[in-house]
Amino acid sequence: MELRHLRYFLMAAETLHIGRAATRLGISQPPLSRQIHDLERQVGAQLLHRHPRGVTLTDAGKAFAHRAAEILAASEEAIFEAREADSGRTGKVVIGFVHSLAYSMLPKVLPGFQREHPGIAVSLREVTVADKEQALLSEEIDIGIYRPSVHHPDLESLPIHDEGFVLALPRQHRLARRRRIPVRCLADERLIMYRALRGDVGLLGTISTFLRQNGITVKTGEEVGTIHAAMGLVLAGAGIAIIPETSQALRVDGLLTRPFVEPTTRVISAICWRRSEPSRTVDAFLQYAHRVFGPGPAHNHTAGTPACTP
């Protein structure tokens, strides 16, 4: 049974005349009659009563006409939805993000994308830094908004922001009176650090590079898995922490942030996706992100190595 059988039958049921139905369908009457006979054989029931002046529906025909109309409508809707999805106007995209970008990068891209693409359903998943590559490779998510970016050969990335670091310290700390902090001042401080991640330099590697480039060996204290945890331990008096600049968006009573005198190592935020799976919805998101973020901003730094006195 083919969709054309249903269309032919429904036209005959609407016009109650084989000749008029054939005219409206743009075919001759004999082929239409044969198609309806074929349909009746496949259904196993007579659908039309034939009369000299036309046709009427049998009880079986009335029952069949209702379902046939639903099937045709569903097929047309399926075709429309497929074409809309192929154009990128509808569909679904699952976006994963690391916690520290939920209040910095995600708000810059998500609201506008949803306004511009109301037909694309967006689902959000928080992803740990340790699982950010696997979440994409396992197809748990379609897009990742990460910091730092990913390096797996099966994944692509679009850099959207690069930033340096600031120092987070308690309000009463001896360095809080400084507007900018020389890196050498960290030598006698207990520094809250981030856990090492297998196969990923993460914040630990980036911060360690920054300290090493400035010839600083610090006293490491507690290790944490997130920037939020580091800020909490700073507030609790367990030490001080180096955090990305955008984390200053979180206002925490009793906690201050200060920039460094020296240029800091940059850390890149990126939108990441699977290389081998083209998707209209992913393409739509990437095109929008290109417009929102564009080229990264230039950064100016003040050089110098002043003495570390409060």
LINRA-V850792 format. One line per field, one symbol per residue. ss: DSSP state (2 for helix, 1 for strand, 0 for the rest). burial: + if it has 24 or more other ideal C-beta (glycine too) atoms within 12 Angstrom, else -. Layout:
BEGIN
ss=???
burial=???
END
This chain:
BEGIN
ss=0022222222222220022222222000222222222222222000011110011110222222222222222222222222222220001111111022200002222222222200011111110022222222200000111110000000111111111011111100022220011022222201111100100102222222222220000011111100222222222000011111222220000011111100000011111111000002222222222222200000000000000000
burial=----+++++++++-+-++--+---+------++-++--++--+---++------+-+---+--++--+---+------------+--+--++++++++++++-+++-+++--+---+-++-+-++++++-+++++++---++++++++++-+--++++++++++++++++--+-+----+++++++--+-++++--+--+++++-+++-++--+-+-+-+---++++++++++++--+++++++++++++-+--++++++++-+++++++++++----++++++++-++--++-----------------
END
